[in-house]
Amino acid sequence: MYCDGVKDISKNSLTGVNISVDFQPHLIDLYNSMPDKKDGLSMCESFEKMIDSAESVYGCRIVALGTDNDGGSRAGRNLIGERRPWLFTFPCIAHQRGADVSQGQLILHDYLKVNPKANQTAEDATDLVGWFNNHGRMRVIFDEEQLKANHKILSYILANLTRWTTHVISFHRLEEIEQPLRIAALSRRDDVIAAQVGAEKNIRNASALRSAATEHLDLINDNNFWRRLHGVVEDLEPICYATNIFQSDRAHPDVVLLAFVGLYLHFKNHTDKQLSLAMTKRLEKRWKSFDQHLLIAALILNPYEHLDHFGPDANANPFGLNSLISELYKKYANRPVPDSLDPDEVNDLGEERRKCLQSVSTAVTHYLAMTGPFQHWPEQHASWEAIHDNDPIIFWQQMTTDGRTADLAHFALTSLSIVLNTASNERSFSDLKVKKTRLRNRLGTPKVKKMIKVGGRIRRHHYNAGLRTRRKPRKNHSEERLSTLLHVPRYAEALDGPDSDIDDDLHRRSPLVRSRREWRREFIKWAERARAEDSGDDDDNEPQASTANSQWLPRSLALLFGGKTVEESTLDAYIDRRRTRRQGWSEEALHMELLAQEEGDVIPDDGELEGSGDEYNGN
């Protein structure tokens, strides 16, 4: 369920309630919320009424609630999460109106804040486009040069302040017509200035117009401007692409997570190290506000992604992953028992839920190891994807027919069907503004709600009957760029590839399990540690395994998806260890100490590992 608010042409505050079923949004309510309070308690009570009404009227089961992220909605969403812990609650990840900004827009704000040169370049480019569009006689000169060079005239696209992704499109267009613009600025400079000044007789005004034209022409001829603009577009395009993903009707958790990780890796690998450090720090901060448990579990339950994207420092062990998914299933399944049940029925229901939880845990074990009902998936993966594309929904729909995996499959279908945005509400509001206009401002809210619902039903019928063609999505990125934008490497493939030059010791030290043999070895190792703990024979210095899911998540993007080398991991671990022991040391001193110990025969401290790099063998 998704809810959001808007003001109509009559200045009424309206609240729209949508539900999504199989990625198809449906408006179920639209009411005037002007008298309602907007504090957390009042919003929570409103959410409860919406959920109860939808479940009683439509006979559905609400499993997730998405809202905007203003103060009242955020407080109410957190409160209903406490009152109804079986619900998945989340803020809309794709808002772009007013204060309800999207993650993409927040990331853009971060980028422009930490990169003043990019901010100035974007401002110059926007001003240049405005200059073209505000002076018709001068624009004709540039259009003539476009016609000579490209045999067509492309418009100068203005950016929309409330849809910042249009800035990327605007800058792309400037790059596309750079050559004819520069030719006109050089060869017809005097004509452009004359067209700018025009018939202005006032000396002061004419001088200001001439100065403005000269400044813009110099900007067009500035090689550094175009170089900086290209760099800005290179950074803004993945943010734009991520935002388009975030506001899609199929923005399920694993897709959102991979898009966000793609942004993180883009800036982590940026050539500007200062910008890289600032942006990764801010992205890590935003990652902390996400529901990491839901996003990570959905990524794991996508059979086309599985564990491949986790980096070597993710520390993703089989028991932790099993606990993560099992706890989420327990949260999802433990709805309150109906009051109409007698004690015996309550006990039977509790026993049934316990058996379902055991079934899910067992199925997760087989899924992670690709054994049992999943054993043929690795070899059939390519042929299945060729037929059904890479849609995980179809995979899990097939697994519902197997009694061993039915419970896990139903949960996977539910978690992978949650859409983390309220874009459907925004489209309903756009339809509202088409129907209730300045000339039809006396339409009542109940009437408008019926018109939107009936119109949506007719539209879906036309689509299904082939009477109406669905609008194709806009193409803001070239096909060549799409293959690299937001790319998240598969570290498992990199380690296992035929051309990999990583030695066997490093492969064995990887926390990922990619074969049955490694899976069995991992379980044996954990069983031995468990027996040793029970017998009390463990040495006090023996590293303890992480057994609780809460100790694994939350976890930083750098550890989950960073893909550090062994040398980097060794150095970071050593620095952290020495920083803990000797507060006040500078990082440079720690680096120098490590190098000195590698060169000399210094005896390490108690509990300290010798050497670094390939000799390091620890987590």
N, C-alpha and C positions, 0 to 999 in steps of 0.2 A: 504494500500500500504506500502511496505517495501523496503528500498534501503540500499545498503552497498557497500563497495569497497574491492578490492583484487588485488594483483599483480600476473600475470601469469608467466610462465616459461621464457617468453621473457622480463620480467621486465616492462610490460605495466600495467598502473593503469587502472583497469576495474571497472565499476560500474554496479551492477546488480539491476534490478527493478522487484519485485515480487508483485503479488496481491493475497489475500486470499479470497476465496469464499466458504462458508460453511466448513471452516477449511481445505480446499484443496488449497495448494499454487500452483501458476502458474508463471513461468518466462515469463515476457512480453518484457523485453528489457535487452540488455547487450551491453555496448558501451565503447569505449576507452575514459577515462576522463583525460588523461595525460595533455592536454592543459588547462583544466579548472582551474579556481582559486578556492581556498578552503576557502575563507573568508565567513562571514555570509551572505552578500548580494548576492554573486555569488551562494552560495549553495541554498539560498531561491529561486532565479530565476530558478535554475535547478529543484528544487522540483516542482515549478509551471508548468514548461514544462512537467515534468513526469506526473503530475496529469491531465493536459489538454489533453495530448496525449492519456492516458489510457481511459479517458472518451469519447473522440471523436472516437477512433479506436474500442474500445470494447463495447461502449454503456453502461458502468457501472457507478456507482456513488461512488466516493471515499469519505469515511466518516472518515478515520483515516490515519495518516502517522506515521510510525515508522522508526527511523534511529539509527545509532550508536551515541555515546555520546562524540566524540572528539570535539575540539573547534569549527571548522567550521560548522560541522553538527548540533551541539547544537545551535549555534547562528542562523543558517539558519532555523532550526525548530521553534525556538521561534519567528523569524520574520514572517514566513509564518502563524503561529498561530495568529499573529496580523492582517495580511493582509486578512486571510480567517478564521474568528472566528468560522465558522461552522464546522471546522475540529477538531477532537481529535488528538493531537500530543503527542508523548511519546518517550523516549529513549528505546532502546532494553534492556530488563531485563536479557538477557541470554548470552551476549557476553563473550567470554573467550579468545579472541585473543589480544595480544599486549596490547595497552593502553585501548582498549575497553573492560574493565573487566566487569563481570556480578555482580549483586547484591550479588550473592552467594560468588563469589571470594572476593569481598570487605568485606563481613562479615567474611570470613575466615581470611583475613588480619587483621581485627579488633581483632578477637579472639586470633590470635597468637601474636599480638602486646601487648595486655593487659594481656596475660598469658605467661610469659617467660618460665615457667616450661613445658607447653604444647609444646611450640616451640622447646625446647631442646629435649623433648621426641620424637617428630615427626622427628627431625633431626637424633637422634640415631637410630630410627626404619628404616628410609630410608637408612642410612649408613649400617645397619645390612643386609638389603636385597641386597644392592650392594655388600657387602662382600661375600654373598653366591654365587651370580651369576658370580663373577669375579675370582673365584678359583674353577676350576672343580674338582680336586682331593679331595679337602676338602669337596666339596658339595656332593660327592658320599657317604661319611660317614653319613652325615645327611639324605640323601635319603634312605640309608639302614635302619636307625632307623624308618623313616616314614613307610617304607614297613612292618616292623615288627609290628608296633603299629596299623596302619590303613589299611594294606593290599593294599595300593596304594601310589603313589608318587605324591604329589602336587607341582606345580612349585612355585617359589618365585617371586611374581608379582612385577615388577618394576613400579613405578609411572611415569606418563607423566607430564612434567613440564607445558605444555600448556593445560592439562586437569586435573585440580587438584583433581577432584572427584576420580581419580584413586588412590590417596593417601589413601582414605578410604578403597578401595578394597584391596590395598596392606597391610594395617594394619589389616584388617579383616583376611587375609590369615595368617599373623604372629600369630594372636590369635588362629587360627584354628590348627596350627601345633606346638603350644607352647610345648606340652608335649613331643613329640619325639625330639624336639630341645634341651630341657633341659636334657633329658636322654642322648643324644649323648654328650652334653657339659660336663656332669659329668663322664660318664662311659668311654668315649673314648677321653678324653682331650688330652692325649699325642699323639694319632694318628692324631687328628686334627692339632695340632701344627706341627707335623712332615710333614704332607701333605702341610701345609702352607709354611714351610721353603723349603721343596723339596731339590733340588740339589744345592742350593745356596752356593757358596764357600766363597764369600766375608763376612768377619766377621761382618762388620758394617751392610750390607744389611740383613744378616741372623738374626742379633739381632733385626732390625726394623721389620722384618716379624714375628719373635717370639713375640715381644711386641704387634703388631697389633692383632695377633691371641689370645693372652692372654686377651687383652682388650675386644674383642668381646665375648669370652667365659665367662668372668666375667659378661658382660652385660646380656647374656642369662640366667645366674644363679641368676641375681639380681631380687628378688621379687618386689622391689619397681618399677623397670622398667616396669614390666608387669602390675602392678597396675596403674601406671601413663598412660600406653598405653591404658588400658581399659577406663580410664576416658577421654582421648583424643578422642577415637573412639565414646564414648557416646555423646560427644559434636559435633564432625565433621559429624556424620551420619545424624542428622536432617538438617544440612547445605547442605550436599550432596543431600539429598532427595528433599529439596526445589529447588536446582539448576536443578535437573532433571525435576521438575515440570515447572520451569521457561522456559526451552528450549523446551517444548513440543509444538506440533502444536495446542493443545487445551488449551493453557495457557491464557484463557480469564480472565478478571479482577477479578471476584470473586474468582477464583481458586488461582490466584497470591496473592490476599489479604490474604486469609486464610493460605496459606503457609508462608507468611511473619509474620502474627500474631502468627502462631505456633512456629516460631523461637523465636519471642519475648517472648512468654510465657515459652518456654523451658529455656531461660536464666533468666527470671524473677523468676522462681521457682528453680533456681540452688542452690545447697547446699553451694557453695563458694559465700558468700555474696559480697565479693569485686569484683569478676568476674561478678556476677550478676549485680551489680550497673554499672560497666564500660560498659558491653555489652548492657544493656537496654538503656543507655544513647546514645550509638552510633547507635543503631537501631532506636531510636526516631529521631535522626538526619537524617538518611536515609529516614525515613518515611515522613519527611517534603518535600523531593524532589519529592515524588510521586504525581500523580493527584488524590488526595484524593476524590474529588467529584465523579469521574468516578468509582473508585474502590468501594467506599461505596455504591453508587447507584446500581452497578451491584450485590453486595452482597445482598442488600435488594430485588432486583428483582429476585433473585434466590428463588423460592418458597420452596425449600428444606432447605434453610438457614433462610430466612426472617429476623426477628429481634432477633433471638434466641441467637446469639453470642455476642450481645452488653452487656457490663457489667453494673452494677447498677449505675455507675457514668457517663454513656455515655450521659445522658441528651438528649436522642433522643425523641423529642416530635413530634406529628403527623403533626403539621403545618410546622415544620422545614424539616421533611422528604418529605412532599408533595412539598415544595418549592424547595428542592434539585433536585428531579426528574423532576419537571416541568421546572426548569431553564435549566437543561441539554437537555431536549426535545426541548426547545425553541432554544437552541444553535444548535442542530442537524437539526432542521427543517427550520431555517431561512437562507436558501441559497439565494444568490442574485436573484432578479427577472430578467428573460430574457429581453433583450432590445427589442425583437420583440413584446412584449405585449403592447396593447394600455392602456390608463389610466383606462378604465372601467374594463378591465381584471386584471389590477394590484390591483384595489380595491376589486374585487371578490376574488383574490388570498389571499389578506390580511385578508379578512373576513373568508375565509376557514381556514387559519392558526390559527386565533383566536378561531374558534370553535373547531379545533383539540386540541389546548392547553387546552381549558375548558374540553374537553372530557378526555384528559390524566389526568388532575388534579382530576376529579371526579373518574376516574378508580383507580387512586393511593389511594384515600381515601377508596374506597371499598376494595382494595387489602390489605392495612395495617390493616383494621379492619376485613378482611375476611367476608365481607357481600356482598349482591347483587350477581353478577355473580361468586364470589369466595366463597360463603357461604358453599358449600359442600366440598371444598378442605380439610379442616382439617380431616374430617371423611373418605375421600377417599384417603388421602395421602399415607397411608401404602400400600393399594392394588395397587394403580397406580405405586408406586415405585417398587413393586415386579414385575410388568410387564415391565415397561419401564426404570428400573434402576433410577438413580437420575439425569437424564439429563434435565436441565431446558429448553433447546431448544424445546423439544417435548411438554412440558407443554404450552409454549407460542405459539407454532404453532397451538395448539387446540384453544387458546383464540382469534386467528385472525378471527375465524368464527363468533364471537359475536360482533355485532356492537358497544356495549357499551365499549368493551375493545380492539377493533381492533387497534386503534392508539397507545395505550400503549403497546400492544403486539408487534407491528412492531418495536417500539423503543427498547423494551427489547431484541428482537431478534438481533437487530443491536449491542447494547452495550455488550451483552453476546457473540457475535461472533467476537469481536475484539481480536486479538492475540497480546500480548504485547512483542513479540520478533521478531527478524529477522533470526530465525533459518533456514527458508526456503532458504534465500540467502546463508547461509553457506553450505547447502546441494548442491545448484547449483554450488557453487565454488568448492566443492569436486568433483562433476561430471566434471567440467571444467578441473581440474588437472588430471583426468583420461583420458580425451580425448586429451588434449594438453599437451604432455609430452616432455621430452628431445629429443626423436627421432621424434616427430611430432611437432616441434616448429615453423613451418612455416604456420600453420593453421591460417587463418585470424579470427578476432573477429566475423564478421557476420556469417561465416561458423560455428564457434563453437556455436554461439547462436542458429542457426537452428538445429544443432545436439542435443543440450540439450533439446530444446522444443519438437522436434520430438521424442526423446528418452523418455521424460517424458510422452508424449501422449501414446506411445506404452506400456510403463510400466503400466499406469493406465488401459489401455484396457486389458492387461493380468491379472491384479488383478481382474477386474470386471468379466472377463470370466472364472476365476478359473484356468488359465494356470500358474499362479505364486502365491506363498504363501507369504503373508506379513511377514516380519521378526518380531518375537515376541520381545517385549521390554526386555532389560536386567534386571535381578533380582539382584540388589545390596543389597537388604535388605530382611531379613527373614519375613515370614508372621506374626510372633509374634510381631516383631518390627513395622511393618507397621500399626498395630492397635493403636500404641501409638505415633509414630513419628508425629510431627507437629499437635498434637491434639488440637483443640480449643474447650473448653467446651461450652455447651449451658446453659447459665445462666438462661434463662427462664424455661427450664426443671428442673433445680436444684431448682428453687423457687416453681414450681408448682408440683413437684413430690410427690407421695403418702407418701414417707418416709421423706419428708422435715420437719424439726423441726423449721422452721422460722415462727415467729408469724405473725398474720394478719396485725398488724400495719406496720411491715417492708414490707410486701407484698404490702400494699397500697401505701407505699412511693416509691416503685420502679418506675423509669421513663419509664419503658416499659409497653405497653398496650397489654394484652394477651387475652382479652375477649370482647364481645360486650358491656357488662355492664361497664367495665372499659373505653372502648372507648367513650361511651356516657357520662360518668362522666367527662372524660377529655375534651370533647368538651363543655360541659356545663360550666365547670370551666373556660375555655378560653373565652367563650362568656360572662360570667359574668365580667371577668377582662376587656374585651374590652369595655363593656358598662360602667364600672366604669371609665375607662380612658376617654371615650367620655364625660361623665358628669362632669369630673374634680373633683370627690369626692375621688380620691385615696389619701391615706396617703403618705407622702413623703418617709417614711421608708418602704413602701410595696415593696417586691422584684418584679422586672419586668420580665416578660416572654421574652424569646428570640424569636423574630419574624422574624429575617432575617437569611436566610440560611448562609450568609457569616459569621455571628457571631457564628455559630455552627462548621463549618469547616473552616480552618484546626483545628484538635483536636488531642491530643496525643494518642498514643496507650494505655497508662496506663489508660486514662479515657474511651476510647472506648471499650477496651477488657480486661482491667486489672482485673476486678471482685473483687475490694476491698471489705472488710467487712465493715459493718456500723461503727464499732469502728475505723478502719483505716481511713475511709473517714472523720469521726468526728475529729480525731486527726489532719489530714492533713489540713482540713478546719480551724481548730482553730489555728494551727501554722501559716498558711498563713495570717489569719486575724491579729494575734498579731504581726507578722513580719512587716506587713504594718504599724501598729500603732507605733511600737517601734523598729525602725531600730537599728541594732547593738546588739540586744539580741542574745545569742546563742540558738541553738535548744534545748540543754539540759535544759537551764533555762526555756524555754517555756513548756517543758514536766513537769518540776517540778512545775511550776505555775498551770498547768492544774490539776495535782494530788492534789495539795494543795487546790484548789477550790472544788474538789470533796469531800475531807475529811472535809473541814470546811464549815462555813455558810457565805462565802464571797458574798457580793452583787455584781452581775455582772455589767459591764459597760453598758452605754446606747447602746441599739441595740444588746447586746450580749445575746446569748442563755444560759440558765442554764444547767449545767451538761454536760455529754457526753455519749457516748455509746448508750444504748437503749433509754435514755432520749432525745437524740438529734433528732430533727425532722426538718431538713433543707436540702437544695440542696447544 
